[in-house]
Amino acid sequence: MVSRIVESLRNYRSRNEDTALVLLAVTALSLVAAFALFYQQSRWTVVPVALFFLLTVVGWVKYQATIARGLTFVMTVATVSVLGLIVAFLFVRAWPAFDQMGLEALYRSNEPLWKPAKDTPWSLAPMILGTMITTVIATAVAAPLGIAGALYISEIASDTTREVVKPGIELMAGIPSITYGFIGFTIVNRFFYEKFQTSTIGNYFTVGVMIGIMALPTIVSVAEDALSTVPEAMKSGALAVGTTNWQTMKSVTLPSAFSGVSAAVLLGVGRAMGETMAATVMIPHTVGFPDPVYDVFGGVGKTLTTVIAFEGGNATGRHLEGLFAAGVVLFAMVLVLSVTSQVIQARMRRKYGGDR
């Protein structure tokens, strides 16, 4: 009798799982249909969208566990697919520009530098150099200050100070970039122009400093979270053998949380490299190379992001394809930065051990 009941329960559970899987498959197909109709700009896109939400609600009520697992998988696949399509679209639209210039677009220094047309040579080299200069300056400002701030909040500050300072820093991360740009344009740029008599109002240095300040909240917040995960026993053990607080932070806390701290710096640098509005507002929109090349106070200045933001609205033909090429180069630079960070993290894990 008991075996029959158990067998019946198993059959009932199996039928429920089969029904849930069918419902999940139909839900996923409705999402695919919605994407397809949206791409075709069809007015019937709302139908599969409504069906997707309806089936999700029904499945959540009746087969919550199975639907939850399935939906997380479907959303993961959808996210990766959308990102892949964005990257593919970027490369496809940029291909005619690279087909015209080849790799010479990355290093060409002859005039004209930036007048993309089918019969005119052009170059991304000035914008690449500008992006690298502003990123280096921003990293030099944000990385040491951000890590120092994270160490203070995590290891030195009292509980009361931490409860006040950390939310304030996180609040700073929500300030719109255009606000930073306006402050930089009206105060920082003018200060350097009047006090140091720079050739123009705005240069690579002031842009890099302001972007570095923008990246500070991200680095401080993420690095502090990483530092707070270091077990207290490790720090107490180091103090027990006679190390000072600074030696413990330098030799135990930072190496143990290096992966998280480097991820924080990477996020900050990524924001610096991809910053658009603040740099667009502050920088002089003239294309050229600094003379000498290390002159960060010169009167020329454009980055990959500023040229896309400033010219994208009116660009057509080869000009637009050249801007897509700038996007591809920016994507490649961020990718190299990310891979380099992963290599550094892997080496530090092998050296110090642990999973953080």
N, C-alpha and C positions, 0 to 999 in steps of 0.2 A: 504493500500500500504506500509506504513512504517512498519507495523507489519510483513509483508511478507519479507521485506528486513532484518529486525532484525532476524527473524527466519532463513533466509538463511545464514546470517553471523554466527549464532550460530551453524548451521549444518556444515558449512565449518570449523569452529574452532574445532568442535568435531572430524570431520574426520581427520584434521591435527594432533590433539593430539593423536588419535588412531594410525595414521601412525608413529608418532614420538615414541610412546611407543613400537610398533613392531620393529622399527629400533633400539631402545635402547636395547630391549631384544636380538636381533640378535647380537648386538655389545658385550653385556655381555657374551653371549654363545661363541662367537669367542675367548674372553679372557680366558674363562674356558678351551676351547679346546686347546689353546696355552699352558696353564699350564700343561694339561694332556700329550700333545705330548712332551713337554720339559722334563717332568719327565721320559718319556719312551725313551728319547734321540733319538727321531725321526727326520729325516732330513726334514720332512714336517711341522715342527714347524713354519717355516717362513710363511706358507700359512695363518693360522688363525691370525698371528700377522699382516700381511699385510692387511687382511680383517678388522681387528679391527681398524687400522689407517684409512683405506679408509672409513669405515662407520662412524667413528668419524668426519672426515672432511665433509662428505656429510650431516650428521645430524647437525653439527655446522653451516653450511651455511643455511640450510632450516628451522631447528627447534632449534635454538640456546638455548632458555630459557629452554625448556624441556630436551634437551640433556645435558645441563650444570648441571641441578639438578640431572638427572639420573646418569651422569658420576661421580659426587662427591660421590653419594651413593655407586656406584659400586666400586670406588677406596677405599672408607672407608672399605667396606666389604672385599675387596682383601687384604688390609693392615692388618686388624685384623686376617684374615684367615692365612696369611703368618706367622704372629707372633705366632699364635696358633700352626701351624705346626712345627715351629722351636722349641717351648717349648716341644711339644709332642715328636719330634724326639730326643731331648736332654734327656728326661726322659726314652724313650724306649731304647736308646743306653746305658744309665747308669744303667738300672735295673739289668743286670747280676752281675755287681760289687757290688751293694747294696744287692743283693740276697745272695752273698757269705759272706759278712761281716756284713750286717745289720747296725744298728746304731753304732756299735762298730767302724766303719770306721771314725766316727766323733770325738771319744775321746780316742782311743787306743793309749797307750804310750810305748808299749813294742817293742823291736826289733824283726824282721826288720820293720822299719817304712814305707818305700816306695819301695817295690819291687812287684808290682801287678802281680800275677800269679794265676792260678786256684788252686794250692796247697800251696800257700804262703799267710799268713795274711799280711795286709798292713793297713795304716792309713792315713787319710787326716788331722789329728789333727795339725801336725807342720805347714802345709800350711795355715790352718784356723787361727791359732794363728799369723802367720806372716802377713796375710791379715789384721787382726784386729789391730795389733800393728802399721803397716804402715798407716792404715786409721786413727787411733786416732792421730798419730803424724801429719799427713797431715792436719787433721781438726783443730788441735790446732794451726797450722801455718796459714792456709788459712782463717778460719772463722773470727777470730777477725780482722786480717789485711784487709780482703776483705770487711767486713762491715764498718770498719773505712774508708777505701778508698772510698766506695760508699757514705758514709755520707759527706766526704770532697767534693767530686765532686758535689753532689746534693745540699748541704746546705751551704758550706763555700766558695768554689772556685769561682773566678770571671768568667764571661762568656768567656773571652779570654782563661783563663786557662782550663776551661772545654772543649772548642773546640779543644784544643791541647792534653790534657791528655786522654780524653775518647777514641778517635780514636786510640791513641797509645796503650792503654790497650787492646782494641778489637783486634788490630793487633797482640799483644802478644799471644792471644788465637789461632792464626793460625800457630804458630811455631810448627813444627812436634815434637812429643814426643821423637823420637829418638835423636833429637838435644839436648833436655833437658837431656836425658840419657847420651849422650856423654860428655856434659859439667859436669854433675854430676860425671861421672866416672873419667875424667881426672883432674878435679879441686877439687870438693867437697870431693870425696872419698880420694884422695891423701892428701888433706889438713888435714883431720881428722887422717889419718894414720900416717902422719909425725909429726903433732903438738900434737896430743893427744895419739899417739902410740896405736891405736886400734889393735886388734888381727889380723884382715884381712883388705884388701882394700875393703870396702863396708860393710854396716850393715843396720839394720832396720832404724836407726835414719837418716842416710844420705838419704836413699831412701824416707822416709816419708817427710823430709824437701823438697827435690826436687819435689816430687809429690804435696806437698802443694803449692809450688811456681807455678807449672803448673796449679793448680786449681784456683789461684788468679784471673786471668782475667775473668773467667766465673762468679765467685761470685761477683766481683766488677761491671761488666757490668749489670748482671741481677738484682742485688740488687739496683743499681742506678736507673734503669728503674722503679722498684717498688716504690722507695722513691719519685721519681719525680711525681708519680700519686697522692700523698697526696694533697688534695685541699689547696691552699694557704690561704684560709679563716680560716682553722683550725689552721695553724701555726700563722697567724696574730692575731687571737683571743687569743691564749695562750700568745703571746708577749704583747698583750694589757693589760692583767691582771697582768703583772709584772714579768713573768718568763724570765730567761736568755735564750740565744740561745741554750746552752747545755741542759738546762732543757726542752726546747721545743723539741729538737731532741730526748731526752731520753724518755719523757713522752707522746709526741703526735705523732711525725713523725714515730719513729720506731714501736710503737704498731699499728698504723694505717696501716703500710705497712708490718706487720709481715709475712703475708702469702707469699708475694712476696720475702721478704728477706730470709725466711726459705726455699722457693723453690730454691733460688740462692745457699744457703749453701748445700742443698740436691744435686743439680746438681754438685757442686764442690766435695762433698764427694763421689758421685757416680763415678765421674771420678777418684778420688783417689783410690777407691776400685777396679775399673776395669782397672786401668792403667797396661799396659803390657810391652811396649818396654823400657821405661825408667827404670822400675824396673828390667827387664831382663838384661839390660846392667850393672846396678850398683850393683846388689845384689850378694853375694856369693852363688853358687848353691850347697849348702850342706844341707841335710835334718836333722833336729834335733830340740830339744827344747833348748832355751837359759837357761843357768844355772848361776844365778837364772833366773826365768821366765821373770822378768822385765828388764833383761839386754839387752837393745836395741843396745849396741855396740858390742855384741858378734860376734863370727865368723861363726855362722850358719844363714842361711836365705833362705827361699823360700816362695812365696805366691801362692795362687791358680792360679793367672794369669800367673806368671812366670813359674810354672811347666807345664802349658798347652802349653805356647809358646815355651818353651825350649825343651820339650820332644814330643810334638805332631807330629812332622814330621817323627819320627822313631818308633812310638808306634804301636803295633799290639795286637790283642787278648785282654786278660784281662787288659793289660797295657793301651790300648786305652780306654777300658770301664771305667777304673779307672779315666782317664782324663775327660771323660764325666761326671763321678760322681762329680769330682771337679767343673765342670761347673754348675751342678745342685745345689751344695752347694753355689756357688757364686751367682747364680740366686736367691736362697732363701734368702741370706743375703741382697741383694739389695732390694728384695721385702719387707722384714721386715723393712728395713730402710725407704722405701717409705710409707708403711702403718703407721709407727710411725710418720712420718712427717705430714701425713694427719690428724692423731688424734690430734697432737699439733696445727695444723692450725685451726681445728674445735673448739678446746677449746679456742683459742685466739679470734676467731670470736664471740663466745658466750660471752666472757668476755668484749671485746671492741666494738663489733658491727661492722657493715660495711661489705663490700664484697671484700675488697682487701686482 
